[in-house]
C-alpha cells in the first residue's frame, strides 16, 4: 500500500486547515496509539480505519494524525477506507469487527452506514469513534451517535473527543445504568488521556453485568419438561431454570409476550411460529422453549451457545410386546430343551417297554412315569431295577421342574417381553410404523443416514408436543392389539419421555431402543445481531461447564424410575393371562377323552384291555 500517495501528504493544500499546535496533534496521536497497542493489537492481527469528514479542516487534521501514527507505530496491519460524501457511495467489503472511525460530525458517521456491514453478524463489534467537532456541538452529536448505536444494537460504542483546550476524553453510553431509564443513551465520561496514558485500560466497559431489573421481552413455548410457567409466573422446567439463572446473574426482569393467550387457549406455538414472531420487527429480545438449533434459522436469527444436548429416541409400548399366556408357559425352555425333554420321556417309555412284558404293567408304569414327571407321588415298585430307574427319573424331573418353576417365576416377576429391537435397522427390517411430529420428519429428511426412516410407514402428529406423540402411540398400540397392525414406535425427546412417564406414573411402560436417532442441540434464539449474544454465550457456557444443566435435568426426570419395570404391572390376574393354562388343560382333557373312548370301544368290541 502506497500510504503517501493515498493520503496525499506531499500535495495536500492547507487552505482552511485546522491550525492547532503540533504538540496537541502529537498528544492526540499518542492517545490513539496507546489505545491501538493496548486493545486492538492485543485482540486481532488487523483492524479497519474509516475516515469520513464533511469539512476540509478536520480531514486535514486526521491526515496529520494518521501521519504521526504511521511514524510512531510500524507494526499496524489495517484496512484504510476514505469515505467521500460528495461521491457516489460504494460498499467496501471487509472484516468490521474492530473499527476505528475518524469523523467530524454525526452526519459524517451516518454517511458510513456502519450498521449495514454487520447487520447479519452473530457477534458484537467494537467501535472507537474519534469525533473532531466544535465544542459547542459535541454534546448534541455525541448523543446522536449513541442513539444510533443503541438503535442498531452496537453495544461496544465509544466516542473520543478533543476539546479546544487539548483535553482528550472518552465517553460511552450505559443503557442499563442505575437510577436511569432503561435504554438510556446519555453520554457518560469514563476515561481520559493524561501523562501519556489512559487512566483506565478497560476501554470498553461491561454494560450487561447488571441490567438494573430492566425488562427483557421473552417469547416462550410451553413444552414440558423444558419450559413452563405456573399461575404465579414462576419459571419451571429445564430451560425455565436456565432463564431464571440468567435473569439472576444479569439482574433483569422478564416480561412474557403472548403467554397469557397461550394459557387461556391451552395451546402452544410451533417452533417455526415462535421464531417468526421473534423475527418480526424485533418485538422480543429472545425466544425459548425447546427450540432446536438449525441451519435454516442462521440467516435471520442469532443462536446462543447450545445449553443442552437432547437425544431423539425411539420408544416402544411394552404392553404391545407382552408374551401371550401360552408363550409364557413355553418360554422358560428353548425349543431344543423341550425336544430333549420329549426325547428323554420317549426313551424312558421305550426302556419300560423292554422291561415289562404284560400290557397292564406297561400302561400303569407309563402313567407312573408321567405322574413322576409332574411331581405326583407314585406307589413303590417291586423290582429293584425299576426302583433304580424310577429313582434316577425322579431326580432328573425334580431338577427340571425346579428349573422350570424358577424361570417361570422370573418371567412373571420381571415382566419378560418378546424379543425387542436393539437398533434402528431392526425397526426397519421388522416393519415398524413410526409415530412422530411433522418437524421431526423434516429433521430426518435432512440427515442422509436416516433416509430409511423417511420411507417407513408413519403416523404424523400435527402437534409438536411430545405428550401428543405418546398419546397417539398408545392409541395405535391398542389398535395393534386388536389386530390392525402389530408394530408401532414413537420418536420423541428422551428427557420428555422420562418426564412424561414419571408424571403419568407409568414406570416400566416404555422401552427405549439403545441406538438413538439424533442428537438435538437446544439453544436460546435472539434477533440478528443482538447486543445480548456475547453475554448470554459467556453465561450459558459457564452454567453448562459446571454441570448445572445436567443436574436440573436429573431432577426433572429419573431414569431409574423409568426403568422400574415392576411398578407399572397390574397385580390382578385377568382372563387373558389364563388362556395358556386353559389350552394346556384342554389338550390334556382331550387326550384323556380319547383314551376313554378307546377303552369304551375296546369293551364294546369285546377286547377288554388286560
C-alpha positions as CSV (number, residue, x, y, z in Angstrom):
1,X,0.0,0.0,0.0
2,X,1.4,3.4,-1.0
3,X,0.4,5.4,2.1
4,X,2.0,8.6,0.9
5,X,0.1,8.6,-2.4
6,X,-3.2,7.6,-0.7
7,X,-3.1,10.4,1.9
8,X,-1.5,12.9,-0.5
9,X,0.7,14.4,2.2
10,X,3.0,16.0,-0.4
11,X,0.4,17.8,-2.4
12,X,-2.4,18.5,0.1
13,X,-3.5,22.1,0.5
14,X,-3.8,23.6,3.9
15,X,-6.3,26.2,2.9
16,X,-8.9,26.1,5.7
17,X,-6.9,23.5,7.6
18,X,-7.0,23.4,11.4
19,X,-4.1,25.3,12.8
20,X,-3.8,23.9,16.3
21,X,-0.4,23.4,17.9
22,X,1.7,20.5,16.8
23,X,2.0,19.4,20.4
24,X,-1.7,18.9,20.7
25,X,-1.7,16.9,17.5
26,X,1.1,14.8,18.9
27,X,-0.9,14.4,22.1
28,X,-4.0,13.2,20.3
29,X,-1.9,10.8,18.1
30,X,-0.4,9.4,21.3
31,X,-3.8,8.7,22.8
32,X,-4.8,6.8,19.6
33,X,-1.5,4.9,19.6
34,X,-1.8,3.8,23.2
35,X,-5.4,2.6,22.6
36,X,-4.4,0.7,19.4
37,X,-1.5,-1.0,21.1
38,X,-3.3,-1.8,24.3
39,X,-6.6,-3.1,22.8
40,X,-6.8,-3.7,19.0
41,X,-3.4,-5.1,18.5
42,X,-3.8,-7.4,21.5
43,X,-7.1,-8.8,20.2
44,X,-6.7,-9.1,16.4
45,X,-3.9,-9.0,13.8
46,X,-5.7,-6.3,11.9
47,X,-8.4,-3.6,12.2
48,X,-10.1,-1.1,9.9
49,X,-9.8,2.7,9.9
50,X,-12.6,4.6,8.3
51,X,-12.2,8.3,7.6
52,X,-15.3,10.3,6.9
53,X,-15.4,14.2,7.0
54,X,-17.8,16.8,5.6
55,X,-15.4,19.7,6.2
56,X,-11.8,20.1,4.9
57,X,-10.3,21.2,8.2
58,X,-11.0,18.0,10.2
59,X,-10.0,16.0,7.1
60,X,-6.5,17.6,7.0
61,X,-6.3,17.2,10.8
62,X,-7.0,13.5,10.6
63,X,-4.4,13.2,7.8
64,X,-1.8,14.7,10.1
65,X,-2.8,12.4,12.9
66,X,-2.5,9.4,10.6
67,X,0.9,10.5,9.5
68,X,2.0,10.7,13.2
69,X,0.6,7.3,13.8
70,X,2.4,5.7,11.0
71,X,5.7,7.3,12.2
72,X,5.2,6.0,15.8
73,X,3.7,2.6,15.1
74,X,5.3,0.4,12.4
75,X,3.5,-2.9,13.1
76,X,-0.1,-1.9,12.3
77,X,-1.9,-4.0,9.7
78,X,-5.0,-2.1,8.8
79,X,-7.6,-1.7,6.2
80,X,-7.9,2.0,5.4
81,X,-11.1,3.4,4.0
82,X,-11.7,7.0,3.0
83,X,-15.4,7.9,2.6
84,X,-16.2,10.9,0.5
85,X,-19.7,12.1,0.9
86,X,-19.6,14.1,-2.4
87,X,-19.0,10.9,-4.5
88,X,-21.4,8.1,-5.1
89,X,-21.5,5.6,-2.3
90,X,-19.6,2.4,-2.9
91,X,-19.6,-0.5,-0.5
92,X,-16.2,-1.7,0.5
93,X,-16.3,-5.2,2.0
94,X,-14.0,-6.5,4.6
95,X,-14.0,-7.5,8.3
96,X,-15.7,-5.0,10.5
97,X,-15.0,-6.4,13.9
98,X,-12.5,-3.8,15.2
99,X,-13.3,-0.3,13.9
100,X,-11.5,3.0,14.3
101,X,-13.8,5.7,12.9
102,X,-12.5,9.2,12.3
103,X,-15.4,11.6,11.8
104,X,-16.1,15.3,12.1
105,X,-19.9,15.2,12.8
106,X,-22.9,13.0,13.3
107,X,-23.8,13.3,9.7
108,X,-20.4,12.1,8.7
109,X,-20.9,9.0,10.8
110,X,-24.3,8.3,9.3
111,X,-22.7,8.6,5.8
112,X,-20.7,5.5,6.6
113,X,-23.7,3.3,7.4
114,X,-21.6,1.0,9.6
115,X,-24.6,-1.0,10.8
116,X,-25.3,-2.3,7.3
117,X,-22.0,-4.2,7.2
118,X,-22.6,-6.1,10.4
119,X,-26.4,-6.4,10.5
120,X,-26.1,-10.2,9.7
121,X,-23.3,-10.8,12.1
122,X,-23.7,-13.0,15.2
123,X,-21.2,-11.2,17.4
124,X,-20.7,-7.7,18.8
125,X,-18.1,-5.4,17.2
126,X,-16.0,-2.7,18.7
127,X,-16.4,0.9,17.5
128,X,-13.9,3.5,18.7
129,X,-15.1,6.8,17.2
130,X,-13.0,9.9,17.2
131,X,-15.4,12.8,16.9
132,X,-13.5,16.0,15.9
133,X,-16.2,18.7,16.3
134,X,-16.6,22.1,17.7
135,X,-17.0,22.1,21.5
136,X,-20.5,23.6,21.4
137,X,-21.7,20.8,19.0
138,X,-20.0,17.9,20.7
139,X,-22.8,17.0,23.3
140,X,-25.6,17.0,20.6
141,X,-23.6,15.0,18.1
142,X,-22.4,12.6,20.7
143,X,-25.9,11.9,21.9
144,X,-27.0,11.3,18.3
145,X,-24.1,8.8,17.9
146,X,-25.1,6.8,20.9
147,X,-28.8,6.8,19.9
148,X,-27.6,5.5,16.5
149,X,-25.5,2.8,18.2
150,X,-28.3,1.7,20.5
151,X,-30.9,1.6,17.7
152,X,-28.7,-0.8,15.8
153,X,-27.6,-2.9,18.7
154,X,-24.0,-1.6,18.7
155,X,-23.3,-2.0,22.4
156,X,-19.5,-1.5,22.3
157,X,-19.5,2.0,21.1
158,X,-17.1,4.7,22.4
159,X,-16.6,8.4,21.4
160,X,-13.3,10.1,21.9
161,X,-13.2,13.9,21.8
162,X,-10.6,16.6,21.9
163,X,-11.6,19.9,23.4
164,X,-10.3,23.2,22.3
165,X,-8.1,23.2,25.4
166,X,-6.5,19.9,24.3
167,X,-8.2,17.6,26.7
168,X,-8.8,14.1,25.3
169,X,-11.9,12.4,26.8
170,X,-13.6,9.1,26.2
171,X,-17.4,8.7,26.5
172,X,-19.8,5.9,26.1
173,X,-23.4,5.1,27.0
174,X,-24.9,2.8,29.6
175,X,-28.4,1.6,28.6
176,X,-28.9,-0.2,31.9
177,X,-27.3,2.2,34.4
178,X,-28.6,2.7,37.9
179,X,-31.1,5.5,38.5
180,X,-31.7,5.9,34.8
181,X,-34.4,4.9,32.4
182,X,-33.9,1.6,30.7
183,X,-32.3,2.1,27.3
184,X,-30.9,5.4,28.2
185,X,-28.2,6.7,25.8
186,X,-27.0,9.7,27.7
187,X,-23.2,10.1,27.1
188,X,-21.1,9.3,30.2
189,X,-17.4,10.1,30.5
190,X,-15.5,7.1,31.9
191,X,-11.9,7.7,30.8
192,X,-9.4,10.4,29.8
193,X,-5.8,10.5,28.4
194,X,-3.2,12.2,30.6
195,X,0.5,12.0,31.2
196,X,1.0,9.7,28.2
197,X,-1.5,7.1,29.3
198,X,-5.2,6.4,29.7
199,X,-6.5,6.5,33.2
200,X,-8.2,3.1,32.8
201,X,-7.2,0.3,30.4
202,X,-10.8,-1.0,30.3
203,X,-11.6,0.7,27.1
204,X,-15.0,-1.0,26.6
205,X,-16.6,-1.3,30.0
206,X,-19.1,-4.1,30.6
207,X,-22.7,-2.9,30.3
208,X,-24.8,-6.1,30.8
209,X,-23.5,-7.5,34.1
210,X,-26.1,-5.6,36.0
211,X,-29.2,-4.6,34.0
212,X,-30.9,-3.0,37.0
213,X,-34.1,-5.0,36.6
214,X,-34.8,-3.7,33.2
215,X,-37.3,-6.0,31.4
216,X,-36.5,-8.3,28.6
217,X,-39.4,-9.4,26.4
218,X,-39.4,-13.2,26.1
219,X,-41.3,-15.3,23.6
220,X,-41.8,-18.7,25.3
221,X,-43.1,-22.0,24.1
222,X,-44.6,-24.1,26.9
223,X,-43.1,-27.6,26.3
224,X,-42.6,-29.8,29.3
225,X,-40.2,-30.7,30.7
226,X,-38.2,-27.9,29.1
227,X,-40.2,-24.8,29.7
228,X,-43.3,-23.9,31.6
229,X,-44.7,-21.1,33.8
230,X,-47.2,-21.6,36.6
231,X,-50.0,-19.4,37.7
232,X,-47.7,-17.2,39.8
233,X,-45.4,-16.6,36.8
234,X,-42.8,-18.8,38.3
235,X,-40.4,-20.3,35.8
236,X,-40.4,-24.1,35.7
237,X,-38.7,-26.8,33.6
238,X,-35.1,-27.2,32.5
239,X,-35.0,-24.0,30.4
240,X,-37.1,-22.2,32.8
241,X,-34.4,-22.7,35.4
242,X,-31.8,-21.6,32.9
243,X,-33.7,-18.4,32.2
244,X,-34.2,-17.7,35.9
245,X,-30.4,-18.2,36.4
246,X,-29.6,-15.8,33.6
247,X,-32.0,-13.2,35.0
248,X,-30.4,-13.6,38.4
249,X,-26.9,-13.2,37.2
250,X,-27.6,-10.3,34.9
251,X,-30.3,-8.8,37.1
252,X,-33.0,-8.3,34.5
253,X,-36.8,-8.9,34.8
254,X,-38.8,-10.9,32.4
255,X,-41.9,-9.9,30.5
256,X,-43.6,-12.6,28.5
257,X,-45.3,-11.8,25.3
258,X,-48.2,-13.9,24.2
259,X,-48.0,-16.3,27.1
260,X,-51.3,-15.2,28.6
261,X,-53.1,-16.1,25.4
262,X,-51.5,-19.5,25.4
263,X,-52.6,-20.2,29.0
264,X,-56.2,-19.2,28.2
265,X,-56.4,-21.3,25.0
266,X,-54.2,-24.2,26.3
267,X,-52.3,-24.2,23.0
268,X,-48.7,-23.6,22.1
269,X,-46.8,-22.1,19.3
270,X,-44.9,-24.3,16.9
271,X,-41.2,-23.8,16.8
272,X,-41.4,-22.1,13.4
273,X,-44.2,-19.7,14.6
274,X,-42.2,-18.8,17.6
275,X,-39.2,-17.8,15.6
276,X,-41.2,-16.0,13.0
277,X,-42.7,-13.9,15.8
278,X,-39.1,-13.1,17.0
279,X,-38.1,-12.0,13.5
280,X,-40.9,-9.6,13.1
281,X,-39.8,-6.0,13.9
282,X,-37.8,-7.1,17.0
283,X,-40.9,-7.5,19.1
284,X,-38.9,-9.6,21.7
285,X,-35.4,-9.9,23.0
286,X,-35.2,-13.7,23.0
287,X,-37.2,-16.9,22.2
288,X,-37.0,-20.1,24.4
289,X,-38.9,-23.3,24.9
290,X,-37.5,-26.5,23.3
291,X,-36.0,-24.6,20.3
292,X,-33.5,-26.7,18.4
293,X,-30.5,-25.0,16.8
294,X,-31.0,-25.3,13.0
295,X,-29.0,-24.1,10.0
296,X,-32.1,-22.6,8.3
297,X,-32.5,-20.0,11.0
298,X,-28.9,-18.8,10.9
299,X,-29.6,-16.2,8.2
300,X,-32.3,-14.3,10.2
301,X,-31.6,-15.1,13.8
302,X,-28.7,-15.5,16.2
303,X,-28.5,-18.6,18.4
304,X,-26.8,-18.5,21.8
305,X,-24.3,-21.3,22.5
306,X,-26.3,-24.5,22.9
307,X,-27.2,-25.1,26.5
308,X,-28.3,-28.7,26.3
309,X,-27.9,-31.8,24.2
310,X,-31.1,-33.7,23.9
311,X,-31.5,-37.1,22.3
312,X,-34.2,-38.0,19.9
313,X,-35.0,-41.7,20.7
314,X,-37.3,-44.5,19.5
315,X,-39.6,-45.9,22.2
316,X,-42.0,-48.9,22.2
317,X,-45.0,-49.5,24.3
318,X,-44.1,-52.7,26.3
319,X,-47.7,-53.9,26.7
320,X,-48.0,-54.3,23.0
321,X,-45.0,-56.7,23.1
322,X,-46.1,-58.9,26.0
323,X,-45.8,-62.6,25.8
324,X,-49.1,-64.4,25.4
325,X,-50.1,-66.8,28.2
326,X,-49.2,-69.8,26.1
327,X,-45.8,-68.3,25.2
328,X,-45.2,-67.7,28.9
329,X,-45.6,-71.5,29.6
330,X,-43.2,-72.5,26.8
331,X,-40.8,-69.6,27.2
332,X,-38.6,-70.9,30.2
333,X,-37.0,-73.6,27.9
334,X,-35.8,-73.1,24.4
335,X,-37.1,-75.4,21.6
336,X,-34.1,-77.7,21.8
337,X,-34.6,-78.1,25.6
338,X,-38.3,-79.2,25.0
339,X,-37.1,-81.6,22.3
340,X,-34.6,-83.2,24.7
341,X,-37.3,-83.5,27.4
342,X,-39.6,-85.2,25.0
343,X,-36.8,-87.4,23.8
344,X,-35.9,-88.4,27.3
345,X,-39.6,-89.2,28.1
346,X,-39.9,-91.3,25.0
347,X,-36.6,-93.1,25.7
348,X,-37.8,-93.9,29.2
349,X,-41.0,-95.3,27.8
350,X,-39.0,-97.4,25.4
351,X,-37.0,-98.9,28.3
352,X,-40.1,-99.7,30.2
353,X,-41.5,-101.5,27.1
354,X,-38.5,-103.8,27.2
355,X,-38.5,-104.4,30.9
356,X,-42.3,-105.1,31.3
357,X,-43.9,-107.9,29.3
358,X,-47.5,-107.5,30.4
359,X,-49.6,-104.8,28.8
360,X,-51.3,-103.8,32.0
361,X,-48.0,-103.3,33.7
362,X,-46.7,-101.3,30.8
363,X,-49.7,-98.9,31.0
364,X,-49.5,-98.5,34.8
365,X,-45.8,-97.9,34.6
366,X,-46.2,-95.3,31.8
367,X,-48.8,-93.5,33.9
368,X,-46.4,-93.6,36.8
369,X,-43.6,-92.2,34.8
370,X,-45.9,-89.4,33.6
371,X,-47.0,-88.7,37.2
372,X,-43.5,-88.7,38.4
373,X,-42.5,-86.2,35.7
374,X,-45.3,-83.9,37.1
375,X,-44.3,-84.4,40.7
376,X,-47.2,-86.7,41.6
377,X,-46.3,-89.4,44.2
378,X,-46.2,-93.0,42.8
379,X,-46.5,-96.4,44.5
380,X,-43.3,-98.3,45.3
381,X,-42.2,-100.7,42.7
382,X,-41.3,-104.3,43.4
383,X,-38.4,-104.8,41.1
384,X,-35.1,-103.4,42.1
385,X,-34.1,-102.4,38.6
386,X,-37.3,-100.5,38.2
387,X,-36.8,-98.7,41.5
388,X,-33.3,-97.6,40.4
389,X,-34.8,-96.5,37.1
390,X,-37.6,-94.5,38.7
391,X,-35.1,-93.0,41.3
392,X,-33.0,-91.6,38.5
393,X,-36.0,-90.4,36.7
394,X,-37.4,-88.7,39.8
395,X,-34.0,-86.9,40.4
396,X,-33.9,-85.7,36.8
397,X,-37.5,-84.5,36.8
398,X,-37.1,-82.8,40.1
399,X,-34.2,-80.7,38.8
400,X,-36.1,-79.9,35.6
401,X,-39.2,-78.9,37.5
402,X,-37.2,-76.7,39.9
403,X,-35.5,-75.0,36.9
404,X,-38.8,-74.5,35.1
405,X,-40.5,-73.1,38.2
406,X,-37.7,-70.7,38.9
407,X,-37.6,-69.5,35.3
408,X,-41.4,-69.2,35.2
409,X,-41.3,-67.1,38.4
410,X,-38.6,-65.0,36.9
411,X,-40.7,-64.3,33.8
412,X,-43.7,-63.3,35.8
413,X,-41.7,-61.3,38.3
414,X,-39.7,-59.2,35.8
415,X,-42.3,-58.9,33.1
416,X,-40.3,-60.5,30.3
417,X,-41.4,-59.5,26.8
418,X,-40.9,-60.6,23.3
419,X,-37.5,-60.1,21.7
420,X,-37.3,-56.3,21.3
421,X,-35.4,-54.3,18.6
422,X,-31.9,-53.3,19.6
423,X,-31.1,-51.0,16.7
424,X,-32.8,-48.7,14.2
425,X,-32.1,-51.2,11.4
426,X,-34.1,-53.8,13.3
427,X,-37.1,-51.4,13.4
428,X,-36.9,-51.0,9.7
429,X,-36.4,-54.7,9.0
430,X,-39.3,-55.8,11.2
431,X,-41.7,-53.4,9.5
432,X,-42.5,-51.0,12.4
433,X,-44.6,-47.9,11.8
434,X,-43.2,-44.6,13.2
435,X,-45.3,-42.1,15.2
436,X,-43.7,-38.6,15.1
437,X,-44.3,-34.9,14.6
438,X,-44.0,-33.1,11.3
439,X,-40.9,-31.2,12.4
440,X,-39.2,-34.5,13.4
441,X,-39.9,-35.8,9.9
442,X,-38.2,-32.7,8.5
443,X,-35.2,-33.4,10.6
444,X,-34.9,-36.9,9.4
445,X,-35.1,-35.8,5.8
446,X,-32.0,-33.6,6.3
447,X,-29.8,-36.5,7.6
448,X,-28.7,-38.8,4.8
449,X,-28.1,-41.8,7.0
450,X,-31.7,-41.7,8.2
451,X,-33.4,-41.7,4.8
452,X,-34.6,-45.3,5.6
453,X,-36.7,-43.8,8.4
454,X,-38.4,-41.4,6.0
455,X,-39.5,-44.3,3.8
456,X,-41.1,-46.1,6.7
457,X,-44.8,-46.1,7.2
458,X,-45.5,-43.3,9.6
459,X,-48.3,-41.6,11.6
460,X,-47.7,-37.8,11.6
461,X,-48.9,-35.9,14.7
462,X,-49.9,-32.3,14.0
463,X,-48.8,-31.1,17.4
464,X,-45.1,-30.7,18.4
465,X,-45.8,-31.7,22.0
466,X,-44.3,-35.0,23.0
467,X,-47.3,-36.0,25.1
468,X,-49.4,-36.0,22.0
469,X,-46.9,-38.4,20.4
470,X,-47.2,-40.7,23.4
471,X,-51.0,-40.5,23.3
472,X,-51.1,-41.4,19.6
473,X,-48.6,-44.2,20.2
474,X,-50.9,-45.6,22.9
475,X,-53.9,-45.4,20.7
476,X,-52.1,-47.1,17.8
477,X,-50.8,-49.8,20.1
478,X,-54.3,-50.5,21.4
479,X,-55.4,-50.9,17.8
480,X,-52.5,-53.1,17.2
481,X,-53.6,-55.4,20.0
482,X,-56.9,-55.6,18.3
483,X,-55.2,-56.8,15.1
484,X,-54.9,-53.8,12.9
485,X,-51.1,-53.6,12.9
486,X,-48.6,-55.2,15.3
487,X,-45.7,-52.8,15.3
488,X,-45.6,-49.1,16.3
489,X,-42.8,-47.0,17.8
490,X,-42.7,-43.3,18.8
491,X,-40.0,-40.7,18.0
492,X,-39.6,-38.1,20.7
493,X,-37.1,-36.4,23.1
494,X,-35.6,-38.7,25.7
495,X,-36.0,-36.2,28.5
496,X,-39.6,-35.6,27.6
497,X,-40.3,-39.4,27.6
498,X,-38.7,-39.8,31.1
499,X,-40.6,-36.8,32.4
500,X,-44.0,-37.8,31.0
501,X,-43.5,-41.4,32.2
502,X,-42.9,-40.1,35.7
503,X,-45.7,-37.6,35.6
504,X,-48.2,-40.2,34.4
505,X,-47.0,-42.9,36.9
506,X,-46.1,-45.3,34.1
507,X,-42.8,-46.8,35.3
508,X,-41.8,-49.6,33.0
509,X,-44.4,-48.8,30.4
510,X,-42.0,-48.0,27.6
511,X,-38.8,-49.4,26.1
512,X,-36.1,-47.1,24.6
513,X,-34.2,-48.6,21.6
514,X,-30.5,-48.4,22.7
515,X,-29.4,-46.8,19.4
516,X,-30.6,-43.1,19.5
517,X,-31.8,-41.4,16.3
518,X,-30.5,-37.8,16.5
519,X,-28.6,-35.5,18.9
520,X,-30.6,-32.3,19.2
521,X,-28.9,-29.1,20.3
522,X,-31.2,-26.8,22.2
523,X,-30.5,-23.0,22.2
524,X,-31.9,-19.6,23.0
525,X,-32.6,-17.6,19.9
526,X,-32.1,-13.8,19.7
527,X,-32.8,-11.3,16.9
528,X,-30.0,-11.0,14.4
529,X,-27.0,-9.0,15.8
530,X,-28.5,-8.7,19.3
531,X,-26.4,-6.9,21.9
532,X,-27.1,-9.7,24.4
533,X,-25.5,-12.6,22.5
534,X,-21.9,-12.3,23.9
535,X,-23.0,-12.0,27.5
536,X,-25.5,-14.9,27.1
537,X,-22.9,-17.0,25.4
538,X,-20.5,-16.5,28.3
539,X,-23.0,-17.2,31.0
540,X,-24.5,-20.3,29.2
541,X,-21.1,-21.8,28.7
542,X,-20.2,-21.3,32.4
543,X,-23.5,-22.7,33.6
544,X,-23.1,-25.8,31.3
545,X,-19.4,-26.2,32.2
546,X,-20.2,-26.7,35.9
547,X,-22.9,-29.3,35.2
548,X,-25.9,-27.3,36.3
549,X,-27.9,-28.2,33.2
550,X,-27.5,-32.0,33.7
551,X,-28.2,-31.6,37.4
552,X,-31.5,-29.8,36.6
553,X,-32.4,-32.5,34.0
554,X,-31.8,-35.2,36.6
555,X,-34.2,-33.5,39.0
556,X,-37.0,-33.3,36.4
557,X,-36.9,-36.9,35.3
558,X,-35.5,-40.0,36.8
559,X,-34.2,-42.7,34.5
560,X,-34.2,-45.1,37.5
561,X,-38.0,-44.6,37.9
562,X,-38.4,-45.0,34.1
563,X,-36.8,-48.4,34.2
564,X,-38.6,-49.7,37.3
565,X,-40.4,-52.4,35.4
566,X,-42.4,-53.8,38.4
567,X,-44.2,-50.6,39.2
568,X,-46.3,-50.4,36.0
569,X,-47.5,-54.0,36.0
570,X,-51.0,-54.6,37.3
571,X,-51.1,-57.1,40.2
572,X,-54.5,-58.7,39.4
573,X,-54.7,-61.7,37.1
574,X,-57.1,-61.3,34.2
575,X,-58.7,-63.9,31.8
576,X,-56.1,-63.3,29.0
577,X,-53.4,-64.3,31.5
578,X,-55.0,-67.7,31.9
579,X,-55.5,-68.8,28.2
580,X,-52.3,-70.7,28.3
581,X,-53.4,-72.8,31.2
582,X,-56.8,-73.3,29.5
583,X,-55.1,-74.5,26.3
584,X,-52.8,-77.0,28.1
585,X,-55.6,-78.3,30.3
586,X,-57.9,-78.6,27.3
587,X,-55.2,-80.6,25.4
588,X,-54.8,-83.0,28.4
589,X,-58.5,-83.4,28.8
590,X,-58.7,-84.2,25.1
591,X,-56.1,-86.9,25.4
592,X,-57.9,-88.3,28.4
593,X,-61.2,-88.3,26.5
594,X,-59.5,-90.1,23.6
595,X,-58.2,-92.8,25.9
596,X,-61.6,-93.1,27.5
597,X,-63.2,-93.6,24.1
598,X,-60.6,-96.1,23.2
599,X,-61.3,-98.1,26.3
600,X,-65.0,-97.8,25.7
601,X,-64.7,-99.1,22.2
602,X,-62.4,-101.9,23.3
603,X,-65.0,-103.1,25.9
604,X,-67.8,-102.8,23.3
605,X,-66.0,-104.9,20.8
606,X,-65.0,-107.5,23.4
607,X,-61.3,-106.6,23.6
608,X,-61.0,-105.5,27.2
609,X,-57.5,-104.4,27.9
610,X,-55.8,-106.7,30.3
